[in-house]
Structure formats: structure tokens, C-alpha cells
Amino acid sequence: MSNKIRLDSGSMRYNKKKWNSGYAIFFYKTRLKCYRSGAINKSKGEYNMTGLTKEIIDMLEQAPFAILSTATPEGIPNAVPIGAKKILDSKTILLSDQFFNKTLANMNANPRVSLTFWLDHAGYQVKGSVTIETTGPRYEETVKWIEEMGKKMGVPLASKGAVILNVEEVYSIGGPDSGRRLI
Ligand SMILES: Cc1cc2nc3c(=O)[nH]c(=O)nc-3n(C[C@H](O)[C@H](O)[C@H](O)COP(=O)(O)O)c2cc1C
């Protein structure tokens, strides 16, 4: 048999094993990071963080996009990708509204949202409440930031509002700790 088509069950089993062990190492490293950052209390197994850790902040900054989920007061869900995101402090994230439509209507009627982001197979789900600023220094800074972003992208972008997300809960969404509450 030619080398090109060595897809017999033996080689498949070998590759699967290799893939699984790589995955196990990745999950172990993610878990270790959570323990080290204090995200998981080893002795009690309870969440004990008071704000976003460096790991979470780094991931949100590095992830090119996040998913912003909102819901109508009746509970009809709506999830959209967002790219304009900034960390203000360990409990506050700023998003910018350029195109929000159903998202904006939902947030005005029901401020509870969820923001999900990930890199590779690890990520976080942040839950909290939003307030929307359309005047004031934070909005003015957002307008400038989005204008610059548009220039870099070669498209005209204009912020209609600064969405201030107050972080209330954080959950892990990757590996063996998926679903575990961190904050
Ligand atoms: C990759 C990507 C990034 C986006 N980033 C933003 C963003 O940062 N801000 C924004 O207002 N809309 C952004 N949008 C548009 C929204 O995802 C969405 O199209 C818009 O909110 C209208 O949907 P809605 O009616 O469900 O709100 C982005 C869309 C894509 C595809």
C-alpha cells in the first residue's frame, strides 16, 4: 500500500491516541491556570474570585470576537457577534453599539446579558447587567475609538452608544471545568 493512503485502522487509532493526549495536556494546563489565578478554590471547590483575573482579561482582549446574548423580557433570545470590546476594570467591560438593533431593543427592555468568548478550546461566559451611555466622557472616548477602528479597517464606523457591562458572574466554558462558576 502506498504511503499516501495509510488510513488503515491501526494508524487511525494511533492518531486518535495522540490527539487525545494533546487535548488532555491542554485541559490540564487550563485547569492549573484557574487554580493558580485563584479562580477555583482547591480546598472547597467553590468560586472565590471577586473580579476578572488576568487570564480572563487577556483572553477577552485576544479573542477577535465575542458573542453577546440578550433576551426580550418574555425570554426570546438573541445572540450576535461583537468585535468592539474593552476592559475598563476588573468588574466592568465596555462594548460599542454601531449596529445593534434587536440587541439594543432587548438591552433597553431587559439589561441582563451574557458575553461569551474563547480561544482554542478554553473560554469564559460573563453574565451581568448593562447600562447604555450616549453622552459623557466614556461615550466620547468610545466615539473616537470606533472612528479610529473604522479608519484602520477602511470602513466608516460610528458608535451610537457605549454599552457598560457590569460583571456579576463568570463561568468557564472549556475543558473539564466547563460550566464551573468562577465569580
Ligand atoms: C464579526 C462581527 C463583529 C461585529 N461587531 C459589532 C460590534 O462590535 N458592535 C456592533 O454594534 N455590532 C457589531 N456587529 C453587528 C452585530 O453582530 C449584529 O449584526 C447587529 O447587532 C444586528 O443584529 P441584532 O438585530 O440582532 O442586534 C458585528 C458583526 C460581525 C459579523
The ligand as a MOL file (V3000), in Angstrom:
LIG
                    3D

  0  0  0     0  0            999 V3000
M  V30 BEGIN CTAB
M  V30 COUNTS 31 33 0 0 0
M  V30 BEGIN ATOM
M  V30 1 C -17.6210 39.9140 13.1150 0
M  V30 2 C -18.6880 40.8890 13.5320 0
M  V30 3 C -18.4090 41.8020 14.5330 0
M  V30 4 C -19.3840 42.7160 14.9250 0
M  V30 5 N -19.0990 43.6210 15.9090 0
M  V30 6 C -20.0430 44.5060 16.2850 0
M  V30 7 C -19.7780 45.4570 17.3140 0
M  V30 8 O -18.7050 45.4910 17.9440 0
M  V30 9 N -20.7620 46.3570 17.5980 0
M  V30 10 C -21.9760 46.3730 16.9540 0
M  V30 11 O -22.8050 47.2180 17.2430 0
M  V30 12 N -22.2690 45.4380 16.0130 0
M  V30 13 C -21.3450 44.5180 15.6620 0
M  V30 14 N -21.6420 43.5910 14.7000 0
M  V30 15 C -23.0020 43.5340 14.1750 0
M  V30 16 C -23.8880 42.6600 15.0850 0
M  V30 17 O -23.3280 41.3780 15.2000 0
M  V30 18 C -25.3490 42.4940 14.5410 0
M  V30 19 O -25.2970 42.2810 13.1600 0
M  V30 20 C -26.2220 43.6640 14.8470 0
M  V30 21 O -26.2790 43.8530 16.2370 0
M  V30 22 C -27.6680 43.4790 14.3280 0
M  V30 23 O -28.2280 42.3480 14.9120 0
M  V30 24 P -29.3900 42.4570 16.0180 0
M  V30 25 O -30.6250 42.9820 15.3180 0
M  V30 26 O -29.6220 41.0400 16.4670 0
M  V30 27 O -28.9260 43.3600 17.0920 0
M  V30 28 C -20.6660 42.6990 14.2990 0
M  V30 29 C -20.9270 41.7560 13.2990 0
M  V30 30 C -19.9570 40.8780 12.9130 0
M  V30 31 C -20.2630 39.8710 11.8260 0
M  V30 END ATOM
M  V30 BEGIN BOND
M  V30 1 1 1 2
M  V30 2 1 2 3
M  V30 3 2 2 30
M  V30 4 2 3 4
M  V30 5 1 4 5
M  V30 6 1 4 28
M  V30 7 2 5 6
M  V30 8 1 6 7
M  V30 9 1 6 13
M  V30 10 2 7 8
M  V30 11 1 7 9
M  V30 12 1 9 10
M  V30 13 2 10 11
M  V30 14 1 10 12
M  V30 15 2 12 13
M  V30 16 1 13 14
M  V30 17 1 14 15
M  V30 18 1 14 28
M  V30 19 1 15 16
M  V30 20 1 16 17
M  V30 21 1 16 18
M  V30 22 1 18 19
M  V30 23 1 18 20
M  V30 24 1 20 21
M  V30 25 1 20 22
M  V30 26 1 22 23
M  V30 27 1 23 24
M  V30 28 2 24 25
M  V30 29 1 24 26
M  V30 30 1 24 27
M  V30 31 2 28 29
M  V30 32 1 29 30
M  V30 33 1 30 31
M  V30 END BOND
M  V30 END CTAB
M  END
